[in-house]
Amino acid sequence: MPPEDRTSRGRGDHFFARSRDALPSPFSLISGALFWGCAMALSLYVGLEVMMGGFTSHRASLAALYFAGGTIAFPMALCAARFLGLRRPAEVRFASAFVCLIVATIACTSGLYAIIYWSFYAGWKGEFLSIAWAYQLAFTTASALFQFAVIGLRYFLPVGLVCLIATSFWIAKRMR
């Protein structure tokens, strides 16, 4: 039998081979997640200082939220960026890291915010799995996501943008 070449493999085989090749080392995932979480918490602290003079009673809670959002987002973003950019030109690697970090960080941080927001109002919700409960869950979550988009996204600037560019460059350089 002739050896199998790349053209004879189906698209599914290519997907799984690419997925396997895109997996980073556990050390990269853990250290990167902790770094990215700290960078997002630092971004919040600087943003609070610049925009509000640091006047907030919930600074530690907000820092924990941004840290957790960044820490949870980084492994997903790194795996997705490596899957999209592996063995591609440097510009594609940078762009995939940049977009994946933005999307994952905002999604995870706003998702955690929505969970906290919803759990605060859970005491006033309808009976579990009722129609009223489903409406309340949907609208409370939508309200939390909107509130985070309006108020919370600005704290990713200016430090978060600098960290995003530097981290995307680092990921792109290590990906090759």
Backbone as CSV, one residue per row, in Angstrom:
resi,resn,N_x,N_y,N_z,CA_x,CA_y,CA_z,C_x,C_y,C_z
1,MET,0.830,-1.176,0.000,0.000,0.000,0.000,0.879,1.245,0.000
2,PRO,0.506,2.235,-0.805,1.298,3.466,-0.809,1.068,4.250,0.473
3,PRO,2.081,4.989,0.879,1.887,5.805,2.095,0.838,6.878,1.849
4,GLU,0.150,7.198,2.901,-0.916,8.202,2.809,-0.301,9.588,2.684
5,ASP,-0.746,10.349,1.705,-0.253,11.714,1.582,-1.320,12.685,2.079
6,ARG,-0.971,13.949,2.131,-1.853,14.959,2.705,-3.127,15.143,1.898
7,THR,-3.047,14.965,0.587,-4.224,15.211,-0.246,-5.264,14.116,-0.112
8,SER,-4.862,12.934,0.319,-5.832,11.843,0.425,-6.610,11.877,1.735
9,ARG,-6.125,12.673,2.688,-6.846,12.776,3.952,-8.074,13.650,3.809
10,GLY,-9.107,13.323,4.552,-10.314,14.135,4.536,-10.144,15.403,5.352
11,ARG,-11.108,16.283,5.259,-11.049,17.545,5.996,-11.108,17.306,7.503
12,GLY,-11.794,16.269,7.923,-11.875,15.968,9.346,-10.531,15.599,9.926
13,ASP,-9.740,14.816,9.165,-8.406,14.464,9.632,-7.525,15.699,9.764
14,HIS,-7.651,16.614,8.836,-6.868,17.854,8.871,-7.258,18.694,10.091
15,PHE,-8.535,18.767,10.377,-9.020,19.528,11.530,-8.440,18.972,12.825
16,PHE,-8.490,17.641,12.995,-7.994,17.047,14.238,-6.476,17.132,14.339
17,ALA,-5.775,17.007,13.214,-4.316,17.150,13.241,-3.934,18.583,13.589
18,ARG,-4.634,19.540,13.008,-4.367,20.956,13.304,-4.693,21.265,14.764
19,SER,-5.786,20.704,15.269,-6.159,20.913,16.674,-5.092,20.363,17.606
20,ARG,-4.580,19.182,17.279,-3.545,18.562,18.104,-2.266,19.397,18.073
21,ASP,-1.885,19.881,16.901,-0.671,20.683,16.771,-0.806,22.045,17.455
22,ALA,-2.027,22.542,17.569,-2.261,23.869,18.147,-2.248,23.878,19.668
23,LEU,-2.288,22.721,20.296,-2.310,22.692,21.762,-0.990,23.191,22.339
24,PRO,-1.040,24.213,23.172,0.183,24.707,23.805,0.560,23.844,25.008
25,SER,1.733,24.095,25.527,2.178,23.356,26.704,1.370,23.803,27.927
26,PRO,1.220,22.918,28.899,0.507,23.310,30.124,1.167,24.496,30.829
27,PHE,2.489,24.558,30.774,3.191,25.687,31.395,2.801,27.002,30.726
28,SER,2.726,26.999,29.397,2.327,28.211,28.669,0.902,28.623,29.029
29,LEU,0.028,27.646,29.153,-1.361,27.947,29.499,-1.476,28.553,30.889
30,ILE,-0.829,27.930,31.859,-0.952,28.378,33.250,-0.236,29.708,33.478
31,SER,1.006,29.800,33.034,1.750,31.048,33.258,1.143,32.194,32.459
32,GLY,0.717,31.916,31.238,0.080,32.951,30.433,-1.238,33.406,31.029
33,ALA,-2.011,32.455,31.565,-3.296,32.802,32.177,-3.089,33.687,33.405
34,LEU,-2.124,33.349,34.230,-1.859,34.174,35.415,-1.340,35.561,35.027
35,PHE,-0.461,35.602,34.033,0.032,36.890,33.551,-1.106,37.734,32.985
36,TRP,-1.935,37.122,32.131,-3.018,37.874,31.494,-4.041,38.341,32.535
37,GLY,-4.336,37.510,33.520,-5.238,37.921,34.595,-4.679,39.100,35.371
38,CYS,-3.386,39.058,35.697,-2.749,40.180,36.398,-2.741,41.437,35.529
39,ALA,-2.507,41.265,34.240,-2.503,42.416,33.333,-3.885,43.060,33.266
40,MET,-4.935,42.249,33.259,-6.288,42.810,33.206,-6.659,43.476,34.523
41,ALA,-6.216,42.917,35.653,-6.467,43.560,36.951,-5.690,44.879,37.044
42,LEU,-4.457,44.903,36.540,-3.676,46.135,36.515,-4.343,47.174,35.616
43,SER,-4.871,46.719,34.495,-5.582,47.624,33.594,-6.772,48.267,34.303
44,LEU,-7.493,47.477,35.072,-8.619,48.022,35.837,-8.131,49.058,36.847
45,TYR,-7.087,48.719,37.602,-6.581,49.650,38.608,-6.168,50.979,37.989
46,VAL,-5.430,50.920,36.891,-4.995,52.158,36.232,-6.208,52.901,35.682
47,GLY,-7.147,52.182,35.083,-8.354,52.815,34.571,-9.157,53.501,35.660
48,LEU,-9.275,52.858,36.814,-9.984,53.489,37.935,-9.263,54.745,38.407
49,GLU,-7.945,54.700,38.451,-7.176,55.867,38.877,-7.332,57.011,37.885
50,VAL,-7.239,56.696,36.602,-7.306,57.739,35.579,-8.704,58.336,35.486
51,MET,-9.730,57.480,35.494,-11.093,57.957,35.240,-11.824,58.436,36.480
52,MET,-11.506,57.847,37.627,-12.282,58.168,38.824,-11.420,58.613,39.988
53,GLY,-10.135,58.731,39.791,-9.261,59.088,40.899,-9.185,57.987,41.936
54,GLY,-9.560,56.783,41.569,-9.510,55.647,42.470,-10.635,55.591,43.483
55,PHE,-11.608,56.487,43.375,-12.697,56.540,44.345,-13.752,55.486,44.041
56,THR,-13.620,54.342,44.653,-14.640,53.299,44.579,-14.461,52.373,45.770
57,SER,-15.561,51.930,46.296,-15.485,51.039,47.457,-15.353,49.587,47.031
58,HIS,-15.471,49.319,45.736,-15.452,47.935,45.252,-14.209,47.620,44.431
59,ARG,-13.135,48.320,44.702,-11.913,48.152,43.919,-11.397,46.715,43.959
60,ALA,-11.351,46.097,45.100,-10.826,44.731,45.203,-11.736,43.724,44.492
61,SER,-13.038,43.900,44.631,-13.984,43.007,43.952,-13.884,43.139,42.441
62,LEU,-13.779,44.367,41.963,-13.644,44.589,40.528,-12.324,44.028,40.004
63,ALA,-11.260,44.198,40.770,-9.964,43.643,40.360,-10.030,42.117,40.298
64,ALA,-10.712,41.513,41.257,-10.871,40.053,41.232,-11.681,39.611,40.013
65,LEU,-12.700,40.377,39.661,-13.504,40.061,38.479,-12.662,40.138,37.208
66,TYR,-11.898,41.201,37.032,-11.074,41.356,35.832,-9.949,40.330,35.813
67,PHE,-9.377,40.027,36.978,-8.351,38.988,37.055,-8.935,37.636,36.645
68,ALA,-10.090,37.285,37.190,-10.716,36.000,36.865,-11.100,35.940,35.390
69,GLY,-11.651,37.026,34.869,-12.009,37.047,33.449,-10.801,36.835,32.551
70,GLY,-9.711,37.519,32.847,-8.484,37.354,32.063,-7.874,35.973,32.219
71,THR,-7.902,35.455,33.435,-7.323,34.131,33.691,-8.103,33.030,32.982
72,ILE,-9.404,33.122,32.981,-10.234,32.121,32.307,-10.125,32.269,30.790
73,ALA,-10.024,33.509,30.311,-10.025,33.769,28.870,-8.736,33.334,28.185
74,PHE,-7.605,33.467,28.848,-6.335,33.258,28.164,-6.169,31.858,27.574
75,PRO,-6.430,30.782,28.310,-6.248,29.457,27.685,-7.118,29.257,26.445
76,MET,-8.355,29.723,26.493,-9.222,29.599,25.316,-8.683,30.428,24.161
77,ALA,-8.263,31.644,24.460,-7.749,32.528,23.415,-6.465,31.977,22.812
78,LEU,-5.586,31.448,23.643,-4.320,30.917,23.147,-4.549,29.714,22.238
79,CYS,-5.417,28.812,22.657,-5.709,27.635,21.825,-6.358,28.049,20.503
80,ALA,-7.297,28.965,20.550,-7.962,29.422,19.327,-6.984,30.159,18.416
81,ALA,-6.140,31.007,18.992,-5.167,31.751,18.187,-4.164,30.809,17.535
82,ARG,-3.721,29.812,18.277,-2.777,28.850,17.701,-3.449,28.020,16.610
83,PHE,-4.694,27.663,16.803,-5.413,26.908,15.781,-5.550,27.731,14.496
84,LEU,-5.881,28.998,14.638,-6.092,29.851,13.468,-4.796,30.304,12.808
85,GLY,-3.726,30.488,13.595,-2.523,31.091,13.050,-1.324,30.186,12.872
86,LEU,-1.418,28.941,13.286,-0.269,28.038,13.221,0.178,27.835,11.775
87,ARG,1.472,27.953,11.564,2.102,27.792,10.247,1.550,28.777,9.214
88,ARG,1.258,29.964,9.663,0.779,31.039,8.791,1.760,32.201,8.885
89,PRO,1.634,33.189,7.992,2.528,34.363,8.067,2.390,35.100,9.404
90,ALA,3.401,35.881,9.711,3.450,36.584,11.003,2.246,37.499,11.213
91,GLU,1.779,38.131,10.149,0.634,39.036,10.279,-0.625,38.286,10.683
92,VAL,-0.801,37.104,10.132,-1.974,36.293,10.462,-1.869,35.784,11.895
93,ARG,-0.689,35.385,12.307,-0.502,34.928,13.688,-0.805,36.051,14.674
94,PHE,-0.288,37.255,14.387,-0.551,38.399,15.266,-2.042,38.725,15.295
95,ALA,-2.667,38.774,14.134,-4.093,39.112,14.065,-4.945,38.073,14.782
96,SER,-4.608,36.794,14.628,-5.402,35.768,15.309,-5.251,35.877,16.819
97,ALA,-4.045,36.142,17.298,-3.843,36.308,18.739,-4.572,37.546,19.244
98,PHE,-4.486,38.636,18.508,-5.115,39.895,18.887,-6.633,39.740,19.002
99,VAL,-7.244,39.196,17.959,-8.705,39.053,17.951,-9.167,38.027,18.991
100,CYS,-8.479,36.908,19.081,-8.890,35.881,20.052,-8.774,36.381,21.483
101,LEU,-7.716,37.132,21.792,-7.574,37.688,23.142,-8.669,38.705,23.445
102,ILE,-8.984,39.559,22.477,-10.044,40.547,22.698,-11.374,39.857,22.964
103,VAL,-11.737,38.964,22.055,-13.052,38.322,22.146,-13.168,37.485,23.417
104,ALA,-12.169,36.667,23.701,-12.242,35.789,24.878,-12.240,36.590,26.176
105,THR,-11.416,37.619,26.254,-11.335,38.409,27.489,-12.639,39.146,27.760
106,ILE,-13.173,39.787,26.738,-14.436,40.506,26.928,-15.565,39.524,27.229
107,ALA,-15.605,38.400,26.515,-16.674,37.416,26.737,-16.611,36.825,28.142
108,CYS,-15.438,36.439,28.584,-15.330,35.824,29.915,-15.576,36.830,31.033
109,THR,-15.008,38.013,30.918,-15.198,39.010,31.966,-16.652,39.463,32.037
110,SER,-17.258,39.724,30.889,-18.667,40.143,30.907,-19.577,38.990,31.317
111,GLY,-19.221,37.767,30.959,-20.001,36.606,31.397,-19.956,36.431,32.907
112,LEU,-18.776,36.591,33.488,-18.673,36.517,34.952,-19.456,37.651,35.605
113,TYR,-19.379,38.840,35.015,-20.139,39.969,35.540,-21.638,39.667,35.490
114,ALA,-22.093,39.079,34.391,-23.517,38.746,34.257,-23.942,37.709,35.299
115,ILE,-23.080,36.748,35.575,-23.399,35.737,36.590,-23.514,36.385,37.966
116,ILE,-22.580,37.255,38.306,-22.624,37.943,39.598,-23.847,38.845,39.685
117,TYR,-24.124,39.557,38.615,-25.284,40.455,38.543,-26.574,39.663,38.721
118,TRP,-26.680,38.546,38.015,-27.885,37.737,38.107,-28.034,37.118,39.493
119,SER,-26.933,36.642,40.073,-27.031,36.012,41.393,-27.434,37.029,42.462
120,PHE,-27.063,38.298,42.281,-27.481,39.333,43.219,-29.001,39.477,43.201
121,TYR,-29.587,39.445,42.015,-31.028,39.610,41.884,-31.794,38.296,41.945
122,ALA,-31.110,37.183,42.160,-31.763,35.877,42.162,-32.779,35.727,43.292
123,GLY,-32.621,36.441,44.377,-33.555,36.360,45.489,-34.947,36.865,45.137
124,TRP,-35.025,37.672,44.098,-36.317,38.239,43.701,-36.848,37.609,42.420
125,LYS,-36.296,36.469,42.044,-36.703,35.818,40.798,-37.903,34.908,41.029
126,GLY,-38.549,34.553,39.917,-39.692,33.635,39.966,-39.243,32.218,40.268
127,GLU,-40.196,31.317,40.261,-39.925,29.908,40.555,-39.003,29.324,39.485
128,PHE,-38.079,28.487,39.899,-37.064,27.911,39.018,-37.698,27.210,37.815
129,LEU,-37.201,27.518,36.626,-37.617,26.976,35.332,-39.043,27.343,34.921
130,SER,-39.612,28.337,35.558,-40.921,28.817,35.119,-40.725,29.808,33.968
131,ILE,-41.789,30.186,33.317,-41.691,31.144,32.221,-41.217,32.494,32.741
132,ALA,-41.722,32.897,33.880,-41.290,34.170,34.476,-39.798,34.127,34.801
133,TRP,-39.337,33.010,35.335,-37.919,32.849,35.656,-37.068,32.952,34.393
134,ALA,-37.502,32.333,33.303,-36.750,32.380,32.050,-36.665,33.806,31.514
135,TYR,-37.775,34.545,31.558,-37.752,35.941,31.142,-36.824,36.763,32.026
136,GLN,-36.918,36.550,33.322,-36.075,37.300,34.242,-34.598,36.986,34.023
137,LEU,-34.288,35.721,33.782,-32.912,35.326,33.505,-32.412,35.998,32.225
138,ALA,-33.208,35.948,31.170,-32.804,36.526,29.891,-32.603,38.031,29.998
139,PHE,-33.552,38.731,30.595,-33.459,40.184,30.654,-32.435,40.672,31.670
140,THR,-32.259,39.951,32.768,-31.225,40.320,33.729,-29.845,40.124,33.116
141,THR,-29.660,39.019,32.403,-28.378,38.764,31.740,-28.117,39.804,30.658
142,ALA,-29.119,40.106,29.854,-28.957,41.121,28.810,-28.634,42.482,29.421
143,SER,-29.291,42.810,30.520,-29.017,44.085,31.199,-27.580,44.127,31.723
144,ALA,-27.133,43.027,32.292,-25.768,42.971,32.825,-24.743,43.099,31.704
145,LEU,-24.977,42.417,30.595,-24.037,42.503,29.477,-24.005,43.916,28.897
146,PHE,-25.164,44.544,28.798,-25.215,45.923,28.313,-24.503,46.860,29.275
147,GLN,-24.753,46.689,30.558,-24.114,47.543,31.555,-22.597,47.370,31.511
148,PHE,-22.125,46.136,31.350,-20.688,45.907,31.259,-20.117,46.561,30.003
149,ALA,-20.858,46.467,28.890,-20.383,47.082,27.648,-20.265,48.592,27.788
150,VAL,-21.207,49.199,28.481,-21.208,50.655,28.613,-20.197,51.119,29.657
151,ILE,-20.126,50.426,30.778,-19.297,50.894,31.884,-17.971,50.142,31.990
152,GLY,-17.983,48.839,31.816,-16.812,48.022,32.128,-15.736,47.961,31.071
153,LEU,-16.088,48.128,29.798,-15.080,47.998,28.744,-14.027,49.091,28.789
154,ARG,-14.396,50.251,29.264,-13.438,51.365,29.271,-12.256,51.105,30.194
155,TYR,-12.397,50.215,31.154,-11.294,49.939,32.077,-10.230,49.037,31.470
156,PHE,-10.487,48.540,30.268,-9.439,47.801,29.558,-8.461,48.757,28.875
157,LEU,-8.774,50.044,28.902,-7.917,51.044,28.261,-7.293,51.920,29.328
158,PRO,-6.144,52.440,29.198,-5.160,52.317,28.142,-4.205,51.141,28.329
159,VAL,-4.070,50.665,29.564,-3.086,49.614,29.860,-3.438,48.301,29.162
160,GLY,-4.712,47.961,29.127,-5.130,46.708,28.491,-4.760,46.642,27.027
161,LEU,-4.853,47.766,26.334,-4.498,47.805,24.917,-3.004,47.568,24.723
162,VAL,-2.190,48.168,25.559,-0.737,47.960,25.482,-0.405,46.498,25.779
163,CYS,-1.034,45.944,26.812,-0.815,44.529,27.154,-1.305,43.612,26.028
164,LEU,-2.418,43.979,25.407,-2.964,43.192,24.298,-1.997,43.151,23.128
165,ILE,-1.447,44.274,22.760,-0.502,44.325,21.636,0.765,43.542,21.967
166,ALA,1.310,43.743,23.166,2.531,43.038,23.557,2.305,41.532,23.648
167,THR,1.192,41.116,24.235,0.909,39.690,24.374,0.625,39.053,23.019
168,SER,-0.069,39.749,22.145,-0.333,39.235,20.801,0.968,39.066,20.034
169,PHE,1.863,40.015,20.180,3.178,39.906,19.535,3.944,38.709,20.084
170,TRP,3.913,38.523,21.399,4.613,37.399,22.039,4.036,36.065,21.567
171,ILE,2.717,35.960,21.516,2.063,34.724,21.059,2.434,34.446,19.601
172,ALA,2.364,35.479,18.757,2.686,35.310,17.338,4.128,34.875,17.148
173,LYS,5.024,35.422,17.932,6.443,35.071,17.818,6.703,33.629,18.259
174,ARG,6.023,33.172,19.286,6.222,31.805,19.782,5.492,30.750,18.955
175,MET,4.538,31.175,18.168,3.671,30.225,17.461,4.374,29.533,16.303
176,ARG,4.988,30.233,15.445,5.636,29.762,14.223,5.172,28.449,13.831
